[in-house]
Amino acid sequence: MRAMIALALVLAIPTGASASAPVAAPAHSRVLPLQGGHNFRDLGGYRTADGRTVKWGLLYRSGEMHDLTRADYAYLQKLGIRTVCDFRDTRERATEPTLWPAGHSPKVLSDDYALDMSSLRLPGDPAGWTHDQVVTAMTATYPKLLDQFRGQYRRMFAELLAGDVPLAFHCTAGKDRTGVAAALLLTALGVPRATTIDDYLLSNQHMAPMPAHPTGFWAKLSPEAARTFAGVDRRYIDAVFAVTDRHPGGTMGYLKDELGLGAPEIARLRALYLTKG
């Protein structure tokens, strides 16, 4: 049950490459070419409403990094990642630690806590859970992430305002806690809502296939519930934006009041992480 309660964050692990060394990447690659990367993506290249573009190579979102290989770490070292915001809880980090090479570890920021996702305790036998039940539970849970991770999101933005980049932020699957963080960041940068949601939904393209012979929690789930837990749905992130849009001053008012991003901070973020054209 604990795995399900954790937003299925340990259920949906995106795929990585399997070559003996990272595949050569184009100049700008949305998904990083890592052997053991899980949903590790660059947020660069998105156009903003005022015609600017998010800079490549500074802002990364990801799933857990426990499976990164030595070659992967060498690749990330070349990217110059300075700061990592790890949104995972204490148990997740202990179970699947990120093993940065000695002397090459970035600044890692994390909190000791136990993730509370009691709203995902669906009634009845997991073998009978339906797609609609899971979607309803996840949609109800997502807005709670805004409160649960407000402190960690504020700290991420503080690092960005300080210019401690390149910065990567992640959870386990890189789709839920990380998905909300990415949506808030792209919104602060002025990326249109539709583009922000498209980025959120990209996680559905980078998940590992369902296990052929499921065990443990997977084995208890109905196939449709397992598929639903493993992905993302627009209704989840829409539920987050419904909360921020209702805030006095709308989502920009939310960013100011809840995350400390007033007009000066928004202007600085955009000056640092956007480029013309």
N, C-alpha and C positions, 0 to 999 in steps of 0.2 A: 504493500500500500504506500510506503514512503516514496517509492519511485514515482508513482502516479501523482502523489501530492505535490511533488516538486515540479509541477507544470510540464510533466513529461520531458523535462530538460535532459534527463539521462537516457531517455528512450530514443530520441531522434538525433543520431550522430551523422553529420554530413560526411561525404566521402572525400578522400584525399588521393593523390597520385600514388603510384606503386613502383615507379622507376627507382633505380639505385641512386639517382641524384635528381634534384628539382628540375623539372622541365623548363627549358628556356622560355621566358615569358615575353610577350610583346611589350612595347614601350609602356603601355598602360593596360594592365590586366585587372578586370573587376575581381576575379577570384584568384587568389595567389596560388602559384604552382608548387604546392607543398606535398610531400609524400604523406605526412600525417596531419595535414591541416583539416580542420573541421569548420566549414562555412566561413573561412577566413577571407574577408573581402575588403577591398579598397573603396572608400566612399567618394573618391575623386570623380570628376567628370560630369557631375550633375549640374545642369543649368539652373540658375536662380530666376526669380520673377523679373529682376532688373537686368537680366542679360549677362550676368557674370557666371563663372564656373567654379565649382569646388575644386581646389587644388588636389592633384594626385600626390600620393606618397606621404601624406601627413596624418590621415584619419582612417583607422582600420576597425572593423567589427569582426568578431570571431566567435566560434565555439571553444570548447576546452582545448588546451594545448598539450595535454599529457602525452599524446601520441606523436608529437613532433620528433623528427629524427635529427641526428647531428648535422646532416646536410641542410635540413630545414632551419635549424638554429643559425647556421652559417649564412643562409639566405636572408633571414630576418636581421641578422647583425649588419649585413650590407645595406639593408633598408634604413638602419640607424634608429630603430625603435627605442625611444628613451623612457616611455611611461606606459604601464599596463594597468588598467582598471579591471580588476577581477571581481565580478559581481557574485561569484559562487559563494555558497554558505560554507561554514566550517567543515562539515562532513564531506561535502563535494571536493573541497580543496585537499583534504587529508586523503581521500580515496584515490584521487587522480591528480597528484601534484604536478605543477609545471616545473620541469627540471632544466632550468636555464644553465648553460655551461658556466663553470666557475670563472669569475672575472668578466663575464659578458652579460650579466643580468641587468635588465632595465629596472627602474624604480617600479615596484609592484605595490598597488594600493588595494586593500581588501578589508572587509569587516568580518569579525567573528559573530555569527548569528546562526539561527536555525530557521530555515525557510518555512513560513506558515502558509500552506495552501489548502486549508481545511475545506474551502468551498469546492474543491475538486473531489471530495469524497462522495461519489455518486451512489445512489441506493441500489441494492440488489446485487446479483451475481455479475462480476465483470464480464463473464462470457455473454451476457445479454445486453451489455451497454450498446447503445446505438450512436450513429454519427451525430444525430441531432442532440442527444443528451450531452455528448462531449463538447460540441460547439457551444451549447448553452452554458455549460459550466465554465469553459474557457473564456467566453465573452464576459461572464460575470466576474471572473478573476482578474482580468487584465487591468481594469481601472485601479484595483488595489495595489498594483505595482507602483503606481505613481506615489502613493504614500509610503509604501514599504521601502522604496529605494530612493526617496527624495534626497537623503543625505549623501548617498553614493553618487547620484547624478549631479548634485551640486559640486561635489569634489571633482568629478570628471571635468565639469565646465571650468572650475577654478584652475585645473591643470592646463586646459586649453587656453584660457585667458593669460596664463603665465607664459605661454609659448613652449611648454615642456612637451614638444612633439619631435618626431612622429609618436602618436599615441594610439594604442590599441585597447579596446574595451571588449569584454567578453563574459559569457556565462558558460553553461555546459554545452547546450546545443547551438547557442548563438542566435536564437530566434525569438525568445520571449522577453526576458529582462534586457537582453541586448537589443532586441527589436524596438522596444520602447525607447531606450536610450538613443538609438540611431534616429528614430522618428523625431525626437525632441531636438537633436542636434541639427538635422537637416532643416527642420522648421526654423530654428534660430538663425540659420544661415540664409534663409529666404528661398529655399527650394520649394516649389509648388507642392501642394498636398498630394496631387495625383502621382507625381514623381516619387515622393516620399513613400507612398503606399506601395508603389511598384518595387522600390528597394526592399521594403519589408517582405513582400511576397516572393522575392527571389530565393528566400530560404527553401521554398518548396522545390526548387530546381537542384538543390545541393545536399539533399538528404540521402543517406545510405538506403539501399533497398531493404525491405522488411526481411528479417531473418527467415531462411528457408525452414529451419527447425527451431521455432521460438522456445525459449525456456524462461523460467522464473515468472516475472510479472507479465512479460509478453505472452506467455502461454495461457494466461488466465483471461486475456482480452478477446473479445470478438474481433474478427479481422477488420471490420469497419471502424471499430473504436481504436484499434491499434494504428490504423492509417491516419485517423483524425488526430490522435495525440501526437503523431510524428510530424505533423505539418503545421502550417499557419493558415489563417483564414482572415480575409479582409474585415470581417465583423469584429475580430479581436482588437485590431488597431483602431477601427472606427469607434469602438467603445471608449478607448483612451481619449481620442480627439473629442468625443462627445463631452467628456468631463472638462477638458481644457477649454473647449469652445464656450462652455457655460460659465466659465470663470469671468468675473468682472474685467472688462477689457479684452475678453476672448483669450485665445491661446497666447498671444504676446503678453497679455496681462498675467496669465499663469506663469509664463517664463520669468517675468519680473518678480512677482510676489513669492513664488514657490522655489525658484531656482536662482534668484539673485541676478537675473539678466535684464537689467534696465536698458534704456537707450544707449548709454555709453558702452556697456558690456557687449550689446548686440553689434554696435558699430565696430568695436575692437575685434570681435570674432570674425566679422565679415572682412575686415581689413587684413587679418592674418591668414584666413583660409579660403578666400575667394580671389580669383584672377579675372581680368577683363577678357571677354570673348569666349 
